[in-house]
Amino acid sequence: MSASTATASSEAEPVLGAGSFEETTRRLSQIVTELEGGDLPLERALVLFEEGVRLARGAQERLDKAERRVEELLGVDAQGKAIVRDFES
């Protein structure tokens, strides 16, 4: 790996798990905008693409976790139907 590639990789590499979901989606949006601009050297485009994939996977994991929490709170059965419980007064 060349010195310029190492520098580009370390500049764009996020700290996994850092930042909020909203910050992650903002960064993903920035990456998409930059990649769609098309005026990037191939190496920079690849570094950004790799960062975007890592961020997207992390965001998907967070969404999956949130969905599981909501399902637990709402009591959803295996078929996705709400489990209705009698209200205790």
C-alpha positions in Angstrom: 0.0 0.0 0.0 1.4 3.4 -0.9 1.7 6.3 1.5 -1.1 8.2 -0.2 -3.4 5.2 0.1 -2.6 4.7 3.8 -3.3 8.4 4.4 -6.5 8.3 2.5 -7.7 5.2 4.4 -6.9 6.6 7.8 -8.6 9.9 7.0 -11.9 8.3 5.9 -12.0 5.3 8.3 -14.6 5.9 10.9 -14.5 4.8 14.5 -17.0 1.9 14.5 -19.8 2.4 17.0 -19.1 6.1 17.3 -21.7 8.7 16.7 -25.4 8.6 16.7 -27.6 7.0 14.0 -28.4 10.5 12.7 -24.7 11.3 12.4 -24.1 8.1 10.6 -26.9 8.9 8.1 -25.5 12.4 7.6 -22.1 11.0 6.9 -23.5 8.4 4.5 -25.3 11.3 2.7 -22.0 13.2 2.4 -20.3 10.1 1.0 -23.0 9.6 -1.6 -22.9 13.2 -2.7 -19.1 13.1 -3.0 -19.2 9.8 -5.0 -22.0 11.0 -7.3 -19.9 14.1 -8.1 -17.6 11.8 -10.1 -14.5 14.0 -9.8 -12.6 11.6 -7.5 -9.5 9.6 -8.1 -10.2 5.9 -8.0 -8.4 5.2 -4.7 -10.3 8.0 -3.0 -13.6 6.7 -4.4 -12.8 3.2 -3.1 -11.9 4.5 0.4 -15.2 6.4 0.5 -17.2 3.4 -0.8 -15.6 1.2 1.9 -16.5 3.7 4.6 -20.0 3.9 3.3 -20.4 0.1 3.3 -19.2 0.0 6.9 -21.5 2.8 8.0 -24.5 1.3 6.2 -23.9 -2.1 7.8 -23.6 -0.5 11.3 -26.7 1.6 10.7 -28.6 -1.5 9.6 -27.5 -3.3 12.8 -28.8 -0.4 14.8 -32.1 -0.5 13.0 -32.4 -4.2 13.5 -31.7 -3.9 17.2 -34.3 -1.1 17.5 -36.9 -3.2 15.7 -36.3 -6.1 18.1 -36.7 -3.8 21.1 -40.0 -2.4 19.7 -41.3 -5.9 19.0 -40.4 -6.9 22.6 -42.2 -3.8 23.9 -45.2 -4.3 21.7 -45.4 -8.1 22.2 -45.3 -9.3 18.6 -45.6 -13.0 17.9 -43.7 -15.1 15.4 -46.2 -14.3 12.6 -45.8 -10.6 13.3 -49.2 -10.2 14.9 -49.6 -8.1 18.1 -50.1 -10.1 21.3 -53.1 -8.6 22.9 -53.1 -8.7 26.7 -56.0 -7.7 29.0 -55.6 -4.4 30.6 -55.4 -4.7 34.3 -57.0 -1.8 36.2 
